[in-house]
Every structure is written in C-alpha cells, then in structure tokens.
C-alpha cells in the first residue's frame, strides 16, 4: 500500500512537472502574439493621429491631441529641419523616440525621421519635420496657424493647410 502511494505520488508529481514544462514551452510560442509585449517599444515612439480641428478639416495631432505644424523654411526632399535654438523653444520638434511611431489615421508610408543638428531624431510627414506650438495649451488649439506667414497645420496627406484659423489673432515667432 505504501509502495502504491509512493508510485501514485511520483506519477502525479511527474505529470504535473510534464504539464508545467509543456505550459512553459507554449508560452514562448504564444509570446509573439502578445500585443502588450510588442506594443512596449512602440509606446516610447511618437504618436500621430488624425483629428478635426477648427475649420481645417482632418489634420495631424500628437498623442496628446495637440496640433502639429510644418515650417516653410524646412525642406522635404531632402528632409531638413531649420528650427533650432529659440525657434525650437517656441516650436518644439516632435521627437521620434526609440520605438516605431503609433499611427491612427495617418499613412505609415508618409512618416519618417530626420536627424537634427543636435543629433536627435525628429518625426517627418511627407518629408517635412513636425513641430508643436508652445502657446497651444490644450488639445484642439491651433494658435500657431499662419504665424509669421511660415507656420502651418498639416493635413493627414502631409501637405500644409493655409486656411486662416477662424478668429485667429496669431502673433508668435
């Protein structure tokens, strides 16, 4: 009787060990489909989305729903950012981060990066570097539209939108 209890106990222990090993072998195979482990690197990247802001139609905003802009003095081909120093303090560049940008309503084939003079990577759309405007204090604002006649909200197609903001009193950089 003692011998059969030891045998049964050993068998149960052996089966539980086998099952546990089988479970751990399945975990690595299941890991690639685990979106949370794949999403982790992307969360450190920039976030771009389409949004309706003011009378501009669909424009590009960041992960905080802040309006994004392009600068007439930059170039798209080749991509080049010319806003540094005081300019970048007023118009902070959209930094690429370490991961792949998260996109919602923005064509991935239009999104890229450019290396700035300080060595950081800035997100581009259709080759043009993207910026925020420091005076936009909340989502949905576009106070930077047409500032100096050179700053523009950007459509999801990567083209600047030159429509004047309704009721805009833009004075800035």
N, CA, C and O of each residue as an XYZ file, in Angstrom:
692
protein
N       0.823     -1.179      0.000
C       0.000      0.000      0.000
C       0.877      1.258      0.000
O       0.633      2.221     -0.726
N       1.927      1.199      0.862
C       2.835      2.329      0.901
C       3.516      2.512     -0.452
O       3.706      3.627     -0.937
N       3.875      1.375     -1.039
C       4.552      1.428     -2.322
C       3.643      2.005     -3.403
O       4.117      2.788     -4.227
N       2.392      1.662     -3.435
C       1.480      2.196     -4.451
C       1.215      3.683     -4.207
O       1.028      4.423     -5.173
N       1.192      4.146     -2.963
C       1.018      5.570     -2.669
C       2.219      6.355     -3.169
O       2.081      7.443     -3.727
N       3.420      5.774     -2.955
C       4.632      6.442     -3.445
C       4.614      6.475     -4.972
O       4.964      7.489     -5.576
N       4.212      5.383     -5.588
C       4.142      5.312     -7.047
C       3.144      6.333     -7.586
O       3.441      7.064     -8.531
N       1.954      6.378     -6.977
C       0.921      7.318     -7.435
C       1.396      8.756     -7.210
O       1.211      9.621     -8.066
N       2.004      8.996     -6.058
C       2.528     10.345     -5.770
C       3.584     10.742     -6.773
O       3.605     11.875     -7.254
N       4.468      9.800     -7.088
C       5.513     10.087     -8.075
C       4.907     10.339     -9.444
O       5.348     11.230    -10.170
N       3.902      9.560     -9.794
C       3.253      9.730    -11.092
C       2.584     11.098    -11.183
O       2.701     11.785    -12.198
N       1.881     11.492    -10.119
C       1.218     12.794    -10.105
C       2.253     13.908    -10.199
O       2.094     14.860    -10.964
N       3.325     13.774     -9.404
C       4.389     14.767     -9.436
C       5.020     14.837    -10.825
O       5.280     15.927    -11.335
N       5.261     13.707    -11.423
C       5.847     13.659    -12.769
C       4.926     14.278    -13.801
O       5.382     15.021    -14.670
N       3.626     13.982    -13.719
C       2.670     14.561    -14.660
C       2.568     16.077    -14.485
O       2.486     16.818    -15.465
N       2.574     16.529    -13.237
C       2.474     17.974    -13.029
C       3.729     18.677    -13.547
O       3.647     19.783    -14.080
N       4.881     18.041    -13.392
C       6.117     18.615    -13.925
C       6.059     18.641    -15.445
O       6.446     19.632    -16.065
N       5.583     17.563    -16.047
C       5.464     17.488    -17.501
C       4.499     18.555    -18.006
O       4.779     19.222    -19.002
N       3.367     18.720    -17.327
C       2.382     19.723    -17.726
C       2.966     21.122    -17.585
O       2.767     21.970    -18.454
N       3.685     21.364    -16.497
C       4.290     22.676    -16.302
C       5.308     22.962    -17.398
O       5.376     24.079    -17.913
N       6.096     21.958    -17.752
C       7.068     22.158    -18.833
C       6.363     22.408    -20.140
O       6.776     23.253    -20.934
N       5.285     21.661    -20.363
C       4.519     21.859    -21.598
C       3.959     23.268    -21.655
O       3.946     23.890    -22.717
N       3.493     23.780    -20.512
C       2.945     25.132    -20.470
C       4.013     26.164    -20.763
O       3.762     27.145    -21.464
N       5.206     25.947    -20.228
C       6.246     26.943    -20.472
C       6.737     26.879    -21.909
O       7.199     27.880    -22.456
N       6.637     25.702    -22.523
C       7.031     25.615    -23.928
C       6.035     26.343    -24.813
O       6.402     26.868    -25.864
N       4.769     26.378    -24.393
C       3.776     27.078    -25.191
C       3.892     28.584    -25.017
O       3.561     29.332    -25.937
N       4.347     29.040    -23.879
C       4.419     30.474    -23.639
C       5.291     31.206    -24.644
O       4.861     32.224    -25.187
N       6.518     30.720    -24.918
C       7.301     31.437    -25.919
C       6.623     31.465    -27.280
O       6.713     32.463    -27.994
N       5.946     30.386    -27.648
C       5.269     30.378    -28.933
C       4.124     31.380    -28.923
O       3.825     31.993    -29.948
N       3.479     31.551    -27.769
C       2.364     32.471    -27.677
C       2.850     33.911    -27.530
O       2.110     34.841    -27.847
N       4.057     34.107    -27.063
C       4.547     35.453    -26.794
C       4.501     36.385    -28.000
O       4.129     37.547    -27.835
N       4.865     35.934    -29.220
C       4.817     36.864    -30.335
C       3.425     37.430    -30.604
O       3.304     38.537    -31.128
N       2.365     36.683    -30.251
C       1.036     37.216    -30.497
C       0.566     38.093    -29.349
O      -0.517     38.674    -29.423
N       1.349     38.198    -28.299
C       1.001     39.028    -27.164
C       1.247     40.483    -27.534
O       2.394     40.923    -27.612
N       0.166     41.231    -27.763
C       0.317     42.597    -28.255
C       0.936     43.519    -27.219
O       1.584     44.501    -27.581
N       0.748     43.221    -25.926
C       1.318     44.125    -24.942
C       2.841     44.066    -24.957
O       3.493     45.089    -24.743
N       3.422     42.898    -25.204
C       4.881     42.841    -25.259
C       5.399     43.475    -26.543
O       6.498     44.029    -26.552
N       4.639     43.407    -27.616
C       5.062     44.038    -28.858
C       4.801     45.532    -28.826
O       5.528     46.292    -29.465
N       3.783     45.974    -28.100
C       3.440     47.384    -28.057
C       4.415     48.178    -27.198
O       4.519     49.394    -27.357
N       5.128     47.522    -26.296
C       6.014     48.242    -25.384
C       7.020     49.125    -26.114
O       7.164     50.289    -25.738
N       7.730     48.635    -27.143
C       8.672     49.518    -27.818
C       7.969     50.682    -28.520
O       8.506     51.788    -28.575
N       6.778     50.437    -29.055
C       6.070     51.490    -29.770
C       5.652     52.615    -28.841
O       5.563     53.767    -29.266
N       5.394     52.297    -27.573
C       4.935     53.327    -26.662
C       6.009     54.375    -26.409
O       5.695     55.484    -25.977
N       7.271     54.045    -26.671
C       8.323     55.033    -26.491
C       8.551     55.842    -27.770
O       9.396     56.736    -27.803
N       7.801     55.528    -28.808
C       7.895     56.276    -30.048
C       6.831     57.365    -30.095
O       5.971     57.440    -29.218
N       6.893     58.195    -31.108
C       5.922     59.272    -31.279
C       4.552     58.701    -31.611
O       4.427     57.574    -32.091
N       3.545     59.489    -31.348
C       2.172     59.114    -31.681
C       1.592     60.199    -32.572
O       1.628     61.383    -32.235
N       1.060     59.783    -33.708
C       0.426     60.704    -34.644
C      -0.980     60.215    -34.917
O      -1.206     59.016    -35.081
N      -1.926     61.138    -34.965
C      -3.313     60.774    -35.239
C      -3.968     61.852    -36.087
O      -3.494     62.986    -36.160
N      -5.068     61.473    -36.725
C      -5.873     62.420    -37.486
C      -6.957     62.970    -36.563
O      -7.516     62.237    -35.747
N      -7.250     64.258    -36.696
C      -8.299     64.873    -35.885
C      -8.907     66.043    -36.650
O      -8.256     66.662    -37.492
N     -10.154     66.327    -36.343
C     -10.811     67.512    -36.881
C     -10.557     68.650    -35.901
O     -10.983     68.588    -34.748
N      -9.870     69.680    -36.353
C      -9.568     70.828    -35.510
C     -10.010     72.088    -36.245
O      -9.625     72.318    -37.392
N     -10.812     72.889    -35.581
C     -11.276     74.138    -36.168
C     -11.885     73.947    -37.537
O     -12.610     72.980    -37.770
N     -11.593     74.864    -38.446
C     -12.124     74.793    -39.807
C     -11.095     74.238    -40.793
O     -11.170     74.500    -41.994
N     -10.123     73.461    -40.268
C      -9.045     72.947    -41.119
C      -9.345     71.596    -41.753
O      -8.650     71.190    -42.685
N     -10.354     70.897    -41.275
C     -10.594     69.538    -41.733
C      -9.710     68.582    -40.948
O      -9.356     68.865    -39.804
N      -9.350     67.449    -41.550
C      -8.509     66.452    -40.879
C      -7.058     66.906    -40.877
O      -6.437     67.074    -41.926
N      -6.532     67.100    -39.671
C      -5.129     67.475    -39.536
C      -4.431     66.448    -38.647
O      -5.074     65.557    -38.091
N      -3.123     66.580    -38.518
C      -2.330     65.661    -37.715
C      -2.107     66.259    -36.327
O      -1.750     67.428    -36.184
N      -2.328     65.427    -35.311
C      -2.100     65.807    -33.919
C      -1.181     64.770    -33.288
O      -0.978     63.684    -33.831
N      -0.628     65.125    -32.128
C       0.244     64.178    -31.427
C      -0.567     63.299    -30.491
O      -1.797     63.340    -30.507
N       0.114     62.504    -29.676
C      -0.541     61.583    -28.758
C      -1.353     62.260    -27.682
O      -2.173     61.610    -27.033
N      -1.149     63.558    -27.473
C      -1.928     64.336    -26.504
C      -2.992     65.175    -27.206
O      -3.584     66.070    -26.602
N      -3.230     64.885    -28.476
C      -4.195     65.608    -29.317
C      -3.821     67.073    -29.523
O      -4.690     67.918    -29.737
N      -2.524     67.368    -29.458
C      -2.031     68.724    -29.722
C      -1.743     68.861    -31.201
O      -1.176     67.960    -31.819
N      -2.129     69.975    -31.759
C      -1.948     70.262    -33.180
C      -0.463     70.253    -33.551
O       0.383     70.747    -32.807
N      -0.172     69.678    -34.720
C       1.200     69.653    -35.236
C       1.306     70.565    -36.454
O       0.344     70.774    -37.193
N       2.515     71.101    -36.634
C       2.761     72.125    -37.651
C       3.980     71.776    -38.506
O       4.835     70.980    -38.118
N       4.026     72.406    -39.691
C       5.210     72.380    -40.551
C       5.675     73.820    -40.748
O       4.908     74.767    -40.573
N       6.940     73.962    -41.113
C       7.618     75.261    -41.210
C       8.090     75.453    -42.644
O       8.772     74.589    -43.196
N       7.730     76.583    -43.251
C       8.089     76.851    -44.649
C       9.597     76.867    -44.899
O      10.025     76.624    -46.027
N      10.406     77.142    -43.891
C      11.852     77.221    -44.094
C      12.529     75.844    -44.064
O      13.717     75.732    -44.365
N      11.780     74.804    -43.703
C      12.299     73.432    -43.758
C      12.136     72.886    -45.167
O      11.394     73.441    -45.978
N      12.835     71.791    -45.451
C      12.685     71.150    -46.758
C      12.255     69.698    -46.580
O      12.529     69.063    -45.561
N      11.566     69.191    -47.614
C      11.073     67.813    -47.586
C      11.984     66.855    -48.348
O      12.048     65.671    -48.016
N      12.687     67.350    -49.364
C      13.497     66.462    -50.190
C      14.815     67.143    -50.534
O      14.884     67.858    -51.534
N      15.840     66.950    -49.756
C      15.912     66.046    -48.598
C      15.292     66.705    -47.358
O      15.227     67.929    -47.251
N      14.838     65.854    -46.424
C      14.272     66.357    -45.171
C      15.330     67.140    -44.417
O      16.449     66.667    -44.222
N      14.962     68.351    -43.992
C      15.887     69.174    -43.212
C      15.082     70.074    -42.294
O      14.147     70.751    -42.723
N      15.465     70.070    -41.011
C      14.878     70.955    -40.013
C      15.784     72.169    -39.840
O      16.991     72.029    -39.643
N      15.194     73.364    -39.915
C      15.974     74.590    -39.758
C      15.595     75.351    -38.484
O      16.093     76.454    -38.260
N      14.741     74.795    -37.667
C      14.265     75.459    -36.452
C      15.059     74.939    -35.253
O      14.795     73.846    -34.752
N      16.034     75.731    -34.799
C      16.881     75.387    -33.655
C      16.864     76.532    -32.654
O      16.288     77.585    -32.926
N      17.493     76.335    -31.496
C      17.655     77.392    -30.500
C      16.335     77.958    -30.023
O      15.443     77.219    -29.607
N      16.213     79.307    -30.087
C      14.987     79.977    -29.635
C      13.778     79.509    -30.432
O      12.682     79.366    -29.890
N      13.983     79.276    -31.708
C      12.892     78.777    -32.551
C      12.344     77.464    -31.989
O      11.130     77.300    -31.863
N      13.235     76.535    -31.652
C      12.806     75.224    -31.131
C      12.185     75.325    -29.743
O      11.435     74.437    -29.340
N      12.486     76.392    -29.007
C      11.835     76.590    -27.707
C      10.370     76.980    -27.908
O       9.501     76.557    -27.146
N      10.102     77.781    -28.928
C       8.734     78.190    -29.243
C       8.010     77.118    -30.045
O       6.802     76.929    -29.899
N       8.747     76.427    -30.883
C       8.206     75.389    -31.766
C       8.933     74.071    -31.480
O       9.793     73.663    -32.261
N       8.598     73.400    -30.372
C       9.301     72.155    -30.033
C       9.135     71.092    -31.122
O       8.018     70.823    -31.563
N      10.234     70.496    -31.551
C      10.149     69.441    -32.556
C       9.462     68.206    -31.992
O       9.551     67.934    -30.795
N       8.783     67.464    -32.847
C       8.187     66.190    -32.453
C       9.315     65.165    -32.517
O       9.774     64.794    -33.597
N       9.749     64.719    -31.353
C      10.882     63.801    -31.249
C      10.419     62.384    -31.569
O       9.349     61.956    -31.137
N      11.229     61.670    -32.321
C      10.847     60.332    -32.777
C      10.794     59.306    -31.648
O       9.948     58.412    -31.686
N      11.662     59.402    -30.652
C      11.700     58.381    -29.608
C      12.394     57.129    -30.106
O      12.998     57.123    -31.178
N      12.301     56.064    -29.311
C      13.014     54.828    -29.625
C      12.207     53.832    -30.434
O      12.784     53.008    -31.143
N      10.899     53.887    -30.345
C      10.080     52.869    -30.993
C       9.514     53.331    -32.312
O       9.781     54.438    -32.779
N       8.731     52.460    -32.896
C       8.018     52.764    -34.130
C       6.858     53.692    -33.788
O       6.151     53.442    -32.811
N       6.639     54.750    -34.556
C       5.525     55.650    -34.247
C       4.186     54.914    -34.261
O       3.948     54.040    -35.095
N       3.334     55.281    -33.334
C       1.968     54.759    -33.312
C       1.125     55.697    -34.166
O       1.157     56.912    -33.975
N       0.375     55.137    -35.104
C      -0.372     55.949    -36.060
C      -1.854     55.616    -36.009
O      -2.236     54.452    -35.890
N      -2.682     56.642    -36.100
C      -4.124     56.474    -36.141
C      -4.669     57.453    -37.182
O      -4.808     58.646    -36.914
N      -4.972     56.934    -38.366
C      -5.498     57.789    -39.419
C      -4.426     58.499    -40.227
O      -4.731     59.376    -41.036
N      -3.169     58.122    -40.010
C      -2.039     58.721    -40.736
C      -1.338     57.595    -41.502
O      -1.026     56.551    -40.930
N      -1.095     57.808    -42.783
C      -0.476     56.808    -43.649
C       0.985     56.579    -43.247
O       1.806     57.495    -43.300
N       1.292     55.350    -42.847
C       2.648     54.996    -42.398
C       3.704     55.277    -43.465
O       4.851     55.572    -43.129
N       3.339     55.190    -44.738
C       4.329     55.415    -45.793
C       4.771     56.882    -45.865
O       5.781     57.189    -46.497
N       4.034     57.778    -45.231
C       4.391     59.197    -45.231
C       5.256     59.588    -44.034
O       5.816     60.683    -44.004
N       5.366     58.695    -43.047
C       6.042     59.027    -41.791
C       7.500     58.598    -41.837
O       7.818     57.486    -42.257
N       8.376     59.484    -41.406
C       9.807     59.188    -41.364
C      10.472     60.006    -40.268
O       9.807     60.536    -39.378
N      11.787     60.101    -40.345
C      12.538     60.912    -39.383
C      13.645     61.668    -40.102
O      14.053     61.316    -41.209
N      14.113     62.705    -39.447
C      15.264     63.463    -39.912
C      16.156     63.680    -38.694
O      15.667     63.846    -37.576
N      17.453     63.676    -38.919
C      18.392     63.946    -37.826
C      18.593     65.449    -37.726
O      18.959     66.110    -38.698
N      18.346     65.979    -36.526
C      18.502     67.410    -36.263
C      19.971     67.744    -36.019
O      20.792     66.839    -35.867
N      20.311     69.029    -35.979
C      21.696     69.438    -35.769
C      22.234     68.975    -34.416
O      23.444     68.818    -34.256
N      21.338     68.754    -33.433
C      21.784     68.276    -32.119
C      21.897     66.750    -32.063
O      22.231     66.186    -31.021
N      21.619     66.090    -33.181
C      21.720     64.634    -33.245
C      20.443     63.889    -32.916
O      20.378     62.676    -33.114
N      19.423     64.580    -32.417
C      18.157     63.905    -32.105
C      17.385     63.630    -33.395
O      17.635     64.248    -34.430
N      16.451     62.699    -33.309
C      15.616     62.344    -34.461
C      14.267     63.036    -34.331
O      13.626     62.970    -33.283
N      13.844     63.695    -35.395
C      12.567     64.390    -35.438
C      11.658     63.672    -36.422
O      12.107     63.224    -37.477
N      10.383     63.562    -36.077
C       9.402     62.913    -36.943
C       9.096     63.821    -38.130
O       8.968     65.037    -37.987
N       8.982     63.206    -39.298
C       8.598     63.922    -40.510
C       7.314     63.324    -41.069
O       6.998     62.160    -40.825
N       6.590     64.127    -41.815
C       5.408     63.671    -42.542
C       5.570     64.162    -43.972
O       5.674     65.365    -44.213
N       5.590     63.238    -44.914
C       5.849     63.548    -46.318
C       7.164     64.315    -46.449
O       7.304     65.189    -47.306
N       8.122     63.977    -45.589
C       9.445     64.573    -45.629
C       9.602     65.828    -44.794
O      10.729     66.217    -44.488
N       8.505     66.477    -44.415
C       8.587     67.732    -43.661
C       8.632     67.469    -42.152
O       7.800     66.724    -41.635
N       9.591     68.068    -41.442
C       9.669     67.921    -39.990
C       8.413     68.482    -39.310
O       7.839     69.475    -39.759
N       8.001     67.825    -38.220
C       6.798     68.222    -37.481
C       7.160     68.905    -36.165
O       8.148     68.563    -35.514
N       6.324     69.887    -35.791
C       6.527     70.675    -34.575
C       5.207     70.863    -33.831
O       4.123     70.722    -34.399
N       5.333     71.185    -32.545
C       4.209     71.667    -31.747
C       4.408     73.183    -31.606
O       5.481     73.704    -31.908
N       3.365     73.884    -31.145
C       3.494     75.305    -30.851
C       3.350     75.474    -29.348
O       2.346     75.053    -28.773
N       4.333     76.080    -28.707
C       4.351     76.191    -27.247
C       3.134     76.929    -26.701
O       2.744     76.689    -25.559
N       2.525     77.813    -27.476
C       1.362     78.563    -26.994
C       0.042     77.801    -27.127
O      -0.984     78.268    -26.633
N       0.047     76.649    -27.777
C      -1.148     75.791    -27.784
C      -1.169     75.087    -26.433
O      -0.379     74.176    -26.187
N      -2.072     75.512    -25.567
C      -2.061     74.989    -24.198
C      -2.991     73.809    -23.974
O      -2.938     73.172    -22.922
N      -3.841     73.510    -24.945
C      -4.755     72.378    -24.764
C      -5.078     71.740    -26.121
O      -4.876     72.349    -27.171
N      -5.575     70.521    -26.076
C      -5.939     69.837    -27.326
C      -6.955     70.659    -28.129
O      -7.836     71.307    -27.564
N      -6.814     70.618    -29.435
C      -7.747     71.301    -30.317
C      -7.396     72.749    -30.620
O      -8.047     73.377    -31.455
N      -6.388     73.286    -29.962
C      -5.970     74.649    -30.281
C      -5.040     74.635    -31.483
O      -4.302     73.676    -31.709
N      -5.091     75.710    -32.244
C      -4.202     75.861    -33.403
C      -3.770     77.318    -33.492
O      -3.882     77.948    -34.543
N      -3.276     77.845    -32.374
C      -2.839     79.243    -32.313
C      -1.622     79.510    -33.193
O      -1.320     80.661    -33.507
N      -0.928     78.450    -33.589
C       0.263     78.618    -34.409
C      -0.011     78.755    -35.889
O       0.903     79.028    -36.667
N      -1.264     78.569    -36.291
C      -1.596     78.627    -37.705
C      -1.256     79.982    -38.308
O      -1.721     81.018    -37.835
N      -0.445     79.963    -39.352
C      -0.067     81.131    -40.151
C       0.820     82.116    -39.398
O       0.990     83.248    -39.852
N       1.384     81.724    -38.272
C       2.282     82.615    -37.535
C       3.450     82.992    -38.447
O       4.117     82.128    -39.018
N       3.680     84.298    -38.570
C       4.770     84.805    -39.399
C       4.618     84.471    -40.872
O       5.534     84.700    -41.662
N       3.464     83.932    -41.245
C       3.249     83.515    -42.631
C       4.093     82.321    -43.034
O       4.258     82.054    -44.224
N       4.648     81.576    -42.029
C       5.531     80.451    -42.347
C       5.217     79.168    -41.558
O       5.843     78.136    -41.801
N       4.277     79.215    -40.638
C       3.920     78.036    -39.825
C       2.497     77.609    -40.162
O       1.585     78.434    -40.221
N       2.319     76.291    -40.384
C       1.033     75.799    -40.876
C       0.660     74.468    -40.233
O       1.512     73.610    -40.003
N      -0.633     74.313    -39.947
C      -1.101     72.991    -39.540
C      -0.904     72.083    -40.749
O      -0.841     72.543    -41.889
N      -0.811     70.797    -40.474
C      -0.520     69.856    -41.557
C      -1.649     68.828    -41.672
O      -2.102     68.259    -40.680
N      -2.083     68.612    -42.906
C      -3.122     67.631    -43.175
C      -2.579     66.215    -43.102
O      -1.364     66.014    -43.110
N      -3.458     65.243    -43.031
C      -3.037     63.847    -42.938
C      -2.312     63.389    -44.206
O      -1.665     62.342    -44.205
N      -2.418     64.165    -45.281
C      -1.704     63.848    -46.522
C      -0.285     64.415    -46.513
O       0.460     64.239    -47.477
N       0.094     65.104    -45.412
C       1.429     65.672    -45.297
C       1.560     67.056    -45.894
O       2.656     67.616    -45.900
N       0.477     67.625    -46.397
C       0.528     68.951    -47.020
C       0.099     70.014    -46.018
O      -0.808     69.809    -45.211
N       0.776     71.155    -46.093
C       0.403     72.256    -45.203
C      -0.983     72.764    -45.586
O      -1.377     72.731    -46.751
N      -1.705     73.229    -44.584
C      -3.025     73.801    -44.795
C      -2.897     75.296    -44.527
O      -2.514     75.705    -43.431
N      -3.219     76.114    -45.537
C      -3.010     77.555    -45.414
C      -4.280     78.319    -45.063
O      -4.284     79.549    -45.048
N      -5.345     77.599    -44.784
C      -6.583     78.237    -44.345
C      -6.320     79.016    -43.071
O      -5.685     78.504    -42.149
N      -6.797     80.241    -43.011
C      -6.660     81.025    -41.785
C      -7.616     80.453    -40.740
O      -8.748     80.083    -41.053
N      -7.153     80.389    -39.516
C      -7.996     79.928    -38.422
C      -9.088     80.967    -38.177
O      -8.829     82.170    -38.208
N     -10.300     80.496    -37.935
C     -11.377     81.448    -37.652
C     -11.097     82.117    -36.313
O     -10.822     81.452    -35.314
N     -11.172     83.450    -36.314
C     -10.925     84.227    -35.102
C      -9.488     84.176    -34.642
O      -9.225     84.308    -33.446
N      -8.542     83.987    -35.558
C      -7.155     83.855    -35.138
C      -6.535     85.216    -34.921
O      -6.678     86.128    -35.736
N      -5.860     85.328    -33.828
C      -5.076     86.516    -33.552
C      -3.655     86.034    -33.364
O      -3.082     86.182    -32.285
N      -3.096     85.470    -34.386
C      -1.790     84.826    -34.272
C      -0.666     85.833    -34.225
O      -0.459     86.621    -35.148
N       0.043     85.783    -33.135
C       1.280     86.546    -33.062
C       2.267     85.654    -32.339
O       2.017     85.227    -31.212
N       3.343     85.384    -32.956
C       4.305     84.459    -32.365
C       5.634     84.594    -33.044
O       5.970     85.637    -33.604
N       6.387     83.518    -32.986
C       7.737     83.515    -33.514
C       7.813     84.020    -34.917
O       8.898     84.075    -35.496
